[in-house]
Amino acid sequence: MILSEFAHLFNDGTFFRGEVKKNEPLSKHSTMHVGGNAELLIEPFDFESLIHAVKLAIKNNLEFFLAGGASNVIFPDDGLNLVITTRFLDKQNAVKLCTQNSAQNIIEVSAGSSWGAVLAFCKKNDLSGFENFCGLSGTVGGAIYMNASCFSLSTCERLQSVTYFDCADLTLKDYKMPLKSDSKFSQDWGYKKSPFQNNFLQEKDKKTFTKKIILKAVFSVKKGFDSERADKVLQERTSKGHFLAASAGSVFKNEAEKGIIAGKLLEECGLKGVRLGGAQISPLHANFIINPENKATSADIKSLVELAQAKVFKEKGVKLYCEIIFV
């Protein structure tokens, strides 16, 4: 099926609430502000509509890219065929307080919710636990997928459960967090690692979809929002240039157990401020690549990544691995 025909399947609105956009610039949907057009971009407004769109894509054997806030993603310059986004899911009820007592509080959060919305909710309801995520871009679903870590707090540390749609058998499932003492915990979770990191398998002329699409999650929080901590985190992000220009956050992974701190190595190699085309290694934080005039291309960013990797390997004998995802 061609995508123009696929788009018509959403016209009657019976099973789908949302928007279907043709030839949509992906640069508008990424924090790095790069990328060509999506031939078709689908923006579901609720869980049912997302599942409907995904089922239709699978039924018609159409490969799709699932995007959240695209804060860790570099879209290709020549664009993509089909993109489905979670950013507009359940906007009216993005964060809910499930239980509240003196010992523990539980919140339920839509995968499409921004961390700004989560922090605002926690501050309003005097709930603590995510102050280290203050100023983090992207969505909650993306943070779970990548097991995002901010100031020594990993997403999985407060995660209780995840509701997801399993593309393999087209069913809703719940993932319960194993105890840290359970071997399953170490199998599923780690630095930038989660059990939701999968894609699809190509078997001759048939695609086998293995995506697990995160819909919502339950987190534990505590009473007493720490405004001082939240302000300190935001100030530190600002001082490191997190908001200096369009970016996708940290480019390379750290390997702390091996003493590998990417930003330190990049700075020691004199890479701060280096430019290629419209892309630049931040003059304030060497592990950030920025798009200062919004003129960078995906190719510029990839070339700068490869230049940095080559120089660090030559001068330090260390191979740096990307944290950002080139689609």
TORKOL-4160 file (C-alpha; in steps of 0.2 Angstrom, whole numbers, padded with zeros to 4 digits, m for minus):
327
<pt num="1" X="0000" Y="0000" Z="0000"/>
<pt num="2" X="0006" Y="0017" Z="m0004"/>
<pt num="3" X="0006" Y="0030" Z="0010"/>
<pt num="4" X="m0007" Y="0042" Z="0001"/>
<pt num="5" X="m0019" Y="0027" Z="0001"/>
<pt num="6" X="m0015" Y="0023" Z="0019"/>
<pt num="7" X="m0018" Y="0041" Z="0024"/>
<pt num="8" X="m0036" Y="0040" Z="0018"/>
<pt num="9" X="m0039" Y="0026" Z="0031"/>
<pt num="10" X="m0040" Y="0039" Z="0045"/>
<pt num="11" X="m0052" Y="0051" Z="0036"/>
<pt num="12" X="m0069" Y="0046" Z="0044"/>
<pt num="13" X="m0063" Y="0048" Z="0062"/>
<pt num="14" X="m0072" Y="0033" Z="0068"/>
<pt num="15" X="m0057" Y="0025" Z="0077"/>
<pt num="16" X="m0045" Y="0039" Z="0076"/>
<pt num="17" X="m0043" Y="0056" Z="0085"/>
<pt num="18" X="m0028" Y="0066" Z="0080"/>
<pt num="19" X="m0020" Y="0074" Z="0065"/>
<pt num="20" X="m0013" Y="0066" Z="0049"/>
<pt num="21" X="0000" Y="0077" Z="0041"/>
<pt num="22" X="0008" Y="0075" Z="0024"/>
<pt num="23" X="0026" Y="0081" Z="0019"/>
<pt num="24" X="0028" Y="0087" Z="0037"/>
<pt num="25" X="0046" Y="0094" Z="0041"/>
<pt num="26" X="0054" Y="0083" Z="0054"/>
<pt num="27" X="0065" Y="0098" Z="0059"/>
<pt num="28" X="0049" Y="0105" Z="0068"/>
<pt num="29" X="0048" Y="0089" Z="0078"/>
<pt num="30" X="0066" Y="0087" Z="0085"/>
<pt num="31" X="0075" Y="0096" Z="0098"/>
<pt num="32" X="0090" Y="0096" Z="0086"/>
<pt num="33" X="0080" Y="0105" Z="0072"/>
<pt num="34" X="0086" Y="0094" Z="0058"/>
<pt num="35" X="0079" Y="0082" Z="0046"/>
<pt num="36" X="0069" Y="0081" Z="0029"/>
<pt num="37" X="0050" Y="0078" Z="0028"/>
<pt num="38" X="0040" Y="0064" Z="0034"/>
<pt num="39" X="0029" Y="0058" Z="0019"/>
<pt num="40" X="0016" Y="0055" Z="0032"/>
<pt num="41" X="0016" Y="0060" Z="0051"/>
<pt num="42" X="0002" Y="0054" Z="0062"/>
<pt num="43" X="m0001" Y="0062" Z="0079"/>
<pt num="44" X="m0014" Y="0052" Z="0089"/>
<pt num="45" X="m0022" Y="0061" Z="0103"/>
<pt num="46" X="m0026" Y="0046" Z="0114"/>
<pt num="47" X="m0021" Y="0028" Z="0117"/>
<pt num="48" X="m0034" Y="0020" Z="0107"/>
<pt num="49" X="m0030" Y="0031" Z="0092"/>
<pt num="50" X="m0011" Y="0027" Z="0093"/>
<pt num="51" X="m0015" Y="0008" Z="0094"/>
<pt num="52" X="m0027" Y="0010" Z="0079"/>
<pt num="53" X="m0013" Y="0019" Z="0069"/>
<pt num="54" X="0000" Y="0006" Z="0074"/>
<pt num="55" X="m0012" Y="m0009" Z="0070"/>
<pt num="56" X="m0016" Y="m0002" Z="0053"/>
<pt num="57" X="0003" Y="0001" Z="0049"/>
<pt num="58" X="0007" Y="m0017" Z="0054"/>
<pt num="59" X="m0008" Y="m0024" Z="0044"/>
<pt num="60" X="m0002" Y="m0016" Z="0029"/>
<pt num="61" X="0016" Y="m0021" Z="0032"/>
<pt num="62" X="0022" Y="m0003" Z="0033"/>
<pt num="63" X="0038" Y="0001" Z="0042"/>
<pt num="64" X="0036" Y="0016" Z="0054"/>
<pt num="65" X="0046" Y="0026" Z="0066"/>
<pt num="66" X="0039" Y="0029" Z="0083"/>
<pt num="67" X="0044" Y="0046" Z="0090"/>
<pt num="68" X="0041" Y="0055" Z="0106"/>
<pt num="69" X="0049" Y="0072" Z="0109"/>
<pt num="70" X="0064" Y="0067" Z="0098"/>
<pt num="71" X="0076" Y="0074" Z="0110"/>
<pt num="72" X="0089" Y="0061" Z="0107"/>
<pt num="73" X="0086" Y="0058" Z="0089"/>
<pt num="74" X="0094" Y="0064" Z="0073"/>
<pt num="75" X="0081" Y="0063" Z="0059"/>
<pt num="76" X="0089" Y="0060" Z="0041"/>
<pt num="77" X="0091" Y="0074" Z="0029"/>
<pt num="78" X="0081" Y="0064" Z="0016"/>
<pt num="79" X="0066" Y="0062" Z="0028"/>
<pt num="80" X="0056" Y="0046" Z="0032"/>
<pt num="81" X="0041" Y="0038" Z="0025"/>
<pt num="82" X="0030" Y="0035" Z="0040"/>
<pt num="83" X="0031" Y="0043" Z="0058"/>
<pt num="84" X="0019" Y="0040" Z="0072"/>
<pt num="85" X="0022" Y="0052" Z="0087"/>
<pt num="86" X="0016" Y="0050" Z="0105"/>
<pt num="87" X="0019" Y="0068" Z="0110"/>
<pt num="88" X="0000" Y="0072" Z="0110"/>
<pt num="89" X="m0006" Y="0057" Z="0120"/>
<pt num="90" X="m0019" Y="0061" Z="0133"/>
<pt num="91" X="m0014" Y="0079" Z="0135"/>
<pt num="92" X="m0028" Y="0083" Z="0147"/>
<pt num="93" X="m0023" Y="0069" Z="0159"/>
<pt num="94" X="m0005" Y="0068" Z="0156"/>
<pt num="95" X="0000" Y="0066" Z="0175"/>
<pt num="96" X="m0012" Y="0058" Z="0188"/>
<pt num="97" X="m0010" Y="0056" Z="0207"/>
<pt num="98" X="m0015" Y="0038" Z="0210"/>
<pt num="99" X="m0012" Y="0035" Z="0229"/>
<pt num="100" X="m0006" Y="0047" Z="0242"/>
<pt num="101" X="m0001" Y="0043" Z="0260"/>
<pt num="102" X="0012" Y="0047" Z="0272"/>
<pt num="103" X="0024" Y="0033" Z="0267"/>
<pt num="104" X="0023" Y="0033" Z="0248"/>
<pt num="105" X="0014" Y="0042" Z="0233"/>
<pt num="106" X="0011" Y="0035" Z="0216"/>
<pt num="107" X="0009" Y="0045" Z="0200"/>
<pt num="108" X="0003" Y="0038" Z="0183"/>
<pt num="109" X="0011" Y="0047" Z="0168"/>
<pt num="110" X="0007" Y="0046" Z="0150"/>
<pt num="111" X="0021" Y="0042" Z="0138"/>
<pt num="112" X="0019" Y="0058" Z="0129"/>
<pt num="113" X="0020" Y="0069" Z="0144"/>
<pt num="114" X="0035" Y="0081" Z="0145"/>
<pt num="115" X="0046" Y="0081" Z="0160"/>
<pt num="116" X="0041" Y="0099" Z="0162"/>
<pt num="117" X="0023" Y="0094" Z="0165"/>
<pt num="118" X="0028" Y="0081" Z="0177"/>
<pt num="119" X="0039" Y="0093" Z="0187"/>
<pt num="120" X="0025" Y="0106" Z="0187"/>
<pt num="121" X="0013" Y="0093" Z="0193"/>
<pt num="122" X="0025" Y="0087" Z="0207"/>
<pt num="123" X="0028" Y="0105" Z="0213"/>
<pt num="124" X="0009" Y="0109" Z="0213"/>
<pt num="125" X="0006" Y="0093" Z="0223"/>
<pt num="126" X="0021" Y="0094" Z="0234"/>
<pt num="127" X="0029" Y="0078" Z="0228"/>
<pt num="128" X="0047" Y="0074" Z="0227"/>
<pt num="129" X="0058" Y="0062" Z="0217"/>
<pt num="130" X="0061" Y="0070" Z="0200"/>
<pt num="131" X="0069" Y="0086" Z="0205"/>
<pt num="132" X="0085" Y="0079" Z="0196"/>
<pt num="133" X="0075" Y="0079" Z="0180"/>
<pt num="134" X="0071" Y="0097" Z="0180"/>
<pt num="135" X="0075" Y="0105" Z="0163"/>
<pt num="136" X="0076" Y="0088" Z="0154"/>
<pt num="137" X="0069" Y="0088" Z="0137"/>
<pt num="138" X="0059" Y="0075" Z="0128"/>
<pt num="139" X="0045" Y="0064" Z="0134"/>
<pt num="140" X="0042" Y="0051" Z="0149"/>
<pt num="141" X="0041" Y="0037" Z="0136"/>
<pt num="142" X="0058" Y="0042" Z="0128"/>
<pt num="143" X="0066" Y="0043" Z="0146"/>
<pt num="144" X="0060" Y="0025" Z="0150"/>
<pt num="145" X="0065" Y="0018" Z="0133"/>
<pt num="146" X="0083" Y="0025" Z="0135"/>
<pt num="147" X="0083" Y="0023" Z="0154"/>
<pt num="148" X="0088" Y="0042" Z="0155"/>
<pt num="149" X="0099" Y="0047" Z="0169"/>
<pt num="150" X="0101" Y="0064" Z="0176"/>
<pt num="151" X="0113" Y="0069" Z="0190"/>
<pt num="152" X="0115" Y="0050" Z="0196"/>
<pt num="153" X="0096" Y="0047" Z="0196"/>
<pt num="154" X="0090" Y="0034" Z="0182"/>
<pt num="155" X="0072" Y="0033" Z="0176"/>
<pt num="156" X="0071" Y="0015" Z="0182"/>
<pt num="157" X="0074" Y="0019" Z="0200"/>
<pt num="158" X="0057" Y="0027" Z="0203"/>
<pt num="159" X="0048" Y="0016" Z="0190"/>
<pt num="160" X="0035" Y="0004" Z="0196"/>
<pt num="161" X="0026" Y="m0002" Z="0180"/>
<pt num="162" X="0024" Y="0001" Z="0162"/>
<pt num="163" X="0008" Y="m0002" Z="0151"/>
<pt num="164" X="0014" Y="m0005" Z="0133"/>
<pt num="165" X="0007" Y="m0011" Z="0117"/>
<pt num="166" X="0016" Y="m0026" Z="0110"/>
<pt num="167" X="0017" Y="m0026" Z="0091"/>
<pt num="168" X="0022" Y="m0044" Z="0090"/>
<pt num="169" X="0005" Y="m0050" Z="0095"/>
<pt num="170" X="m0005" Y="m0034" Z="0095"/>
<pt num="171" X="m0010" Y="m0034" Z="0113"/>
<pt num="172" X="m0009" Y="m0023" Z="0128"/>
<pt num="173" X="0003" Y="m0029" Z="0142"/>
<pt num="174" X="0010" Y="m0023" Z="0159"/>
<pt num="175" X="0028" Y="m0023" Z="0164"/>
<pt num="176" X="0031" Y="m0024" Z="0182"/>
<pt num="177" X="0048" Y="m0018" Z="0189"/>
<pt num="178" X="0058" Y="m0033" Z="0196"/>
<pt num="179" X="0067" Y="m0030" Z="0213"/>
<pt num="180" X="0085" Y="m0024" Z="0211"/>
<pt num="181" X="0090" Y="m0040" Z="0219"/>
<pt num="182" X="0082" Y="m0050" Z="0205"/>
<pt num="183" X="0093" Y="m0056" Z="0191"/>
<pt num="184" X="0079" Y="m0050" Z="0179"/>
<pt num="185" X="0083" Y="m0032" Z="0185"/>
<pt num="186" X="0101" Y="m0033" Z="0179"/>
<pt num="187" X="0095" Y="m0041" Z="0163"/>
<pt num="188" X="0082" Y="m0028" Z="0159"/>
<pt num="189" X="0090" Y="m0012" Z="0165"/>
<pt num="190" X="0107" Y="m0004" Z="0165"/>
<pt num="191" X="0116" Y="0012" Z="0159"/>
<pt num="192" X="0105" Y="0018" Z="0144"/>
<pt num="193" X="0097" Y="0001" Z="0143"/>
<pt num="194" X="0079" Y="m0004" Z="0145"/>
<pt num="195" X="0069" Y="m0019" Z="0139"/>
<pt num="196" X="0059" Y="m0008" Z="0127"/>
<pt num="197" X="0074" Y="m0005" Z="0115"/>
<pt num="198" X="0069" Y="m0015" Z="0100"/>
<pt num="199" X="0063" Y="m0012" Z="0082"/>
<pt num="200" X="0057" Y="m0024" Z="0069"/>
<pt num="201" X="0065" Y="m0039" Z="0060"/>
<pt num="202" X="0066" Y="m0041" Z="0041"/>
<pt num="203" X="0062" Y="m0059" Z="0035"/>
<pt num="204" X="0063" Y="m0059" Z="0017"/>
<pt num="205" X="0048" Y="m0050" Z="0011"/>
<pt num="206" X="0039" Y="m0049" Z="0027"/>
<pt num="207" X="0043" Y="m0038" Z="0042"/>
<pt num="208" X="0041" Y="m0045" Z="0059"/>
<pt num="209" X="0037" Y="m0031" Z="0071"/>
<pt num="210" X="0044" Y="m0032" Z="0088"/>
<pt num="211" X="0041" Y="m0015" Z="0095"/>
<pt num="212" X="0035" Y="m0013" Z="0113"/>
<pt num="213" X="0026" Y="0004" Z="0112"/>
<pt num="214" X="0026" Y="0013" Z="0129"/>
<pt num="215" X="0009" Y="0020" Z="0133"/>
<pt num="216" X="0010" Y="0025" Z="0151"/>
<pt num="217" X="0020" Y="0022" Z="0167"/>
<pt num="218" X="0018" Y="0022" Z="0186"/>
<pt num="219" X="0031" Y="0030" Z="0197"/>
<pt num="220" X="0034" Y="0031" Z="0215"/>
<pt num="221" X="0037" Y="0048" Z="0223"/>
<pt num="222" X="0038" Y="0056" Z="0240"/>
<pt num="223" X="0030" Y="0070" Z="0250"/>
<pt num="224" X="0039" Y="0086" Z="0250"/>
<pt num="225" X="0045" Y="0095" Z="0233"/>
<pt num="226" X="0063" Y="0101" Z="0235"/>
<pt num="227" X="0062" Y="0118" Z="0226"/>
<pt num="228" X="0080" Y="0122" Z="0231"/>
<pt num="229" X="0086" Y="0106" Z="0222"/>
<pt num="230" X="0076" Y="0109" Z="0207"/>
<pt num="231" X="0083" Y="0126" Z="0205"/>
<pt num="232" X="0101" Y="0120" Z="0208"/>
<pt num="233" X="0099" Y="0107" Z="0194"/>
<pt num="234" X="0091" Y="0120" Z="0182"/>
<pt num="235" X="0106" Y="0132" Z="0186"/>
<pt num="236" X="0119" Y="0118" Z="0182"/>
<pt num="237" X="0111" Y="0114" Z="0166"/>
<pt num="238" X="0111" Y="0132" Z="0161"/>
<pt num="239" X="0129" Y="0134" Z="0166"/>
<pt num="240" X="0134" Y="0119" Z="0155"/>
<pt num="241" X="0125" Y="0127" Z="0140"/>
<pt num="242" X="0110" Y="0114" Z="0139"/>
<pt num="243" X="0099" Y="0128" Z="0133"/>
<pt num="244" X="0112" Y="0138" Z="0123"/>
<pt num="245" X="0105" Y="0131" Z="0106"/>
<pt num="246" X="0096" Y="0117" Z="0098"/>
<pt num="247" X="0104" Y="0100" Z="0103"/>
<pt num="248" X="0100" Y="0082" Z="0106"/>
<pt num="249" X="0108" Y="0082" Z="0123"/>
<pt num="250" X="0124" Y="0072" Z="0127"/>
<pt num="251" X="0131" Y="0064" Z="0112"/>
<pt num="252" X="0142" Y="0051" Z="0118"/>
<pt num="253" X="0140" Y="0038" Z="0132"/>
<pt num="254" X="0150" Y="0038" Z="0148"/>
<pt num="255" X="0158" Y="0022" Z="0155"/>
<pt num="256" X="0161" Y="0027" Z="0173"/>
<pt num="257" X="0166" Y="0010" Z="0178"/>
<pt num="258" X="0181" Y="0012" Z="0166"/>
<pt num="259" X="0184" Y="0030" Z="0170"/>
<pt num="260" X="0178" Y="0036" Z="0153"/>
<pt num="261" X="0169" Y="0053" Z="0155"/>
<pt num="262" X="0166" Y="0058" Z="0137"/>
<pt num="263" X="0165" Y="0077" Z="0140"/>
<pt num="264" X="0182" Y="0077" Z="0148"/>
<pt num="265" X="0190" Y="0067" Z="0135"/>
<pt num="266" X="0183" Y="0078" Z="0121"/>
<pt num="267" X="0188" Y="0094" Z="0130"/>
<pt num="268" X="0206" Y="0087" Z="0133"/>
<pt num="269" X="0207" Y="0084" Z="0114"/>
<pt num="270" X="0203" Y="0102" Z="0111"/>
<pt num="271" X="0186" Y="0099" Z="0103"/>
<pt num="272" X="0176" Y="0112" Z="0112"/>
<pt num="273" X="0169" Y="0124" Z="0099"/>
<pt num="274" X="0174" Y="0114" Z="0083"/>
<pt num="275" X="0162" Y="0116" Z="0069"/>
<pt num="276" X="0158" Y="0107" Z="0053"/>
<pt num="277" X="0145" Y="0115" Z="0042"/>
<pt num="278" X="0131" Y="0121" Z="0053"/>
<pt num="279" X="0135" Y="0109" Z="0067"/>
<pt num="280" X="0146" Y="0114" Z="0082"/>
<pt num="281" X="0153" Y="0105" Z="0097"/>
<pt num="282" X="0147" Y="0117" Z="0111"/>
<pt num="283" X="0160" Y="0129" Z="0118"/>
<pt num="284" X="0152" Y="0126" Z="0135"/>
<pt num="285" X="0151" Y="0107" Z="0136"/>
<pt num="286" X="0161" Y="0096" Z="0125"/>
<pt num="287" X="0148" Y="0082" Z="0125"/>
<pt num="288" X="0135" Y="0092" Z="0117"/>
<pt num="289" X="0133" Y="0096" Z="0098"/>
<pt num="290" X="0123" Y="0111" Z="0095"/>
<pt num="291" X="0114" Y="0118" Z="0080"/>
<pt num="292" X="0117" Y="0137" Z="0083"/>
<pt num="293" X="0110" Y="0145" Z="0068"/>
<pt num="294" X="0097" Y="0131" Z="0064"/>
<pt num="295" X="0107" Y="0128" Z="0048"/>
<pt num="296" X="0115" Y="0111" Z="0052"/>
<pt num="297" X="0111" Y="0095" Z="0043"/>
<pt num="298" X="0110" Y="0077" Z="0049"/>
<pt num="299" X="0126" Y="0074" Z="0038"/>
<pt num="300" X="0135" Y="0089" Z="0047"/>
<pt num="301" X="0131" Y="0081" Z="0064"/>
<pt num="302" X="0136" Y="0064" Z="0059"/>
<pt num="303" X="0153" Y="0070" Z="0052"/>
<pt num="304" X="0156" Y="0080" Z="0067"/>
<pt num="305" X="0153" Y="0064" Z="0078"/>
<pt num="306" X="0165" Y="0054" Z="0067"/>
<pt num="307" X="0178" Y="0068" Z="0068"/>
<pt num="308" X="0177" Y="0068" Z="0087"/>
<pt num="309" X="0177" Y="0049" Z="0089"/>
<pt num="310" X="0192" Y="0048" Z="0077"/>
<pt num="311" X="0202" Y="0061" Z="0087"/>
<pt num="312" X="0198" Y="0054" Z="0104"/>
<pt num="313" X="0203" Y="0037" Z="0098"/>
<pt num="314" X="0219" Y="0043" Z="0091"/>
<pt num="315" X="0224" Y="0054" Z="0106"/>
<pt num="316" X="0217" Y="0044" Z="0120"/>
<pt num="317" X="0215" Y="0026" Z="0113"/>
<pt num="318" X="0197" Y="0027" Z="0119"/>
<pt num="319" X="0182" Y="0022" Z="0107"/>
<pt num="320" X="0167" Y="0033" Z="0111"/>
<pt num="321" X="0149" Y="0026" Z="0108"/>
<pt num="322" X="0135" Y="0037" Z="0103"/>
<pt num="323" X="0120" Y="0040" Z="0115"/>
<pt num="324" X="0110" Y="0050" Z="0102"/>
<pt num="325" X="0101" Y="0040" Z="0088"/>
<pt num="326" X="0104" Y="0043" Z="0070"/>
<pt num="327" X="0088" Y="0036" Z="0062"/>
